[in-house]
């Protein structure tokens, strides 16, 4: 997500901080974190892991997603991109 530079702090403070615990507690969400581009601090990524596609879709259809996304989208400098991916190879657990 690329935010207008002046709005990045607003997203972090008013949107992400207010919604992160509810997203993490949403049924089927196993993990969710926010990542920041090292050279462009107004570019942020969320990485989330869901039980399955149905759990993710239930979140996408929820009021929590709709309200959070509406607040987030209003702060963008560019259209957001989203991908669903699967692990192709992982480090073994120790």
C-alpha positions as CSV (number, residue, x, y, z in Angstrom):
1,X,0.0,0.0,0.0
2,X,1.4,3.3,-1.0
3,X,0.2,6.2,1.1
4,X,0.3,9.9,0.6
5,X,3.4,10.8,2.6
6,X,1.4,13.1,4.9
7,X,-1.1,10.4,5.6
8,X,1.2,7.5,6.6
9,X,1.2,8.5,10.3
10,X,-2.6,8.8,10.2
11,X,-2.9,5.3,8.8
12,X,-0.6,3.9,11.5
13,X,-2.3,5.8,14.4
14,X,-5.9,6.0,13.4
15,X,-6.5,2.9,11.3
16,X,-3.9,0.2,11.9
17,X,-3.6,0.6,15.7
18,X,-7.4,0.7,16.0
19,X,-8.0,-2.5,13.9
20,X,-5.0,-4.7,14.3
21,X,-6.1,-6.6,17.4
22,X,-9.6,-7.2,15.9
23,X,-8.1,-8.5,12.6
24,X,-5.7,-10.8,14.4
25,X,-8.6,-12.1,16.5
26,X,-10.8,-12.7,13.5
27,X,-11.7,-16.4,13.1
28,X,-9.2,-18.1,10.8
29,X,-6.5,-15.5,11.1
30,X,-3.3,-17.2,12.2
31,X,-0.9,-14.3,11.8
32,X,-0.9,-10.7,10.6
33,X,1.9,-8.2,10.6
34,X,2.7,-4.8,9.1
35,X,5.9,-4.4,7.1
36,X,7.5,-1.1,5.9
37,X,9.6,-0.5,2.8
38,X,13.1,0.3,4.0
39,X,13.7,3.2,1.5
40,X,10.1,4.4,1.1
41,X,8.5,4.8,4.6
42,X,5.1,5.6,3.0
43,X,5.0,2.1,1.4
44,X,3.5,-0.5,3.8
45,X,2.6,-4.2,3.4
46,X,0.4,-6.4,5.5
47,X,1.3,-10.1,5.6
48,X,-1.4,-12.3,6.9
49,X,-1.8,-16.1,7.2
50,X,-5.3,-17.6,7.2
51,X,-6.5,-21.1,7.9
52,X,-7.8,-21.3,4.3
53,X,-9.3,-19.3,1.5
54,X,-12.8,-19.5,3.1
55,X,-11.5,-17.8,6.3
56,X,-9.9,-15.1,4.2
57,X,-13.1,-14.6,2.2
58,X,-15.2,-14.4,5.4
59,X,-12.9,-11.6,6.6
60,X,-13.2,-9.8,3.2
61,X,-17.0,-9.9,3.5
62,X,-17.0,-8.7,7.1
63,X,-18.0,-5.2,8.4
64,X,-14.5,-5.1,10.0
65,X,-12.8,-5.3,6.6
66,X,-15.3,-3.0,4.9
67,X,-14.9,-0.2,7.5
68,X,-11.1,-0.6,7.8
69,X,-10.6,-0.7,4.1
70,X,-12.7,2.4,3.5
71,X,-10.6,4.3,6.0
72,X,-7.3,2.9,4.5
73,X,-8.2,3.4,0.9
74,X,-8.9,7.1,1.4
75,X,-5.2,7.7,2.4
76,X,-3.6,6.0,-0.7
77,X,-1.3,7.8,-3.1
78,X,-1.6,4.8,-5.5
79,X,-4.0,1.9,-6.1
80,X,-3.2,-1.0,-3.7
81,X,-2.2,-4.4,-4.9
82,X,-3.0,-7.7,-3.1
83,X,-1.8,-11.2,-3.7
84,X,-2.7,-14.6,-2.4
85,X,0.4,-16.8,-2.2
86,X,1.4,-20.2,-1.0
87,X,4.7,-21.5,0.4
88,X,6.8,-23.1,-2.3
89,X,9.7,-23.9,0.0
90,X,10.3,-23.1,3.7
91,X,13.1,-23.3,6.2
92,X,12.7,-26.4,8.4
93,X,11.6,-25.6,12.0
94,X,14.2,-26.0,14.7
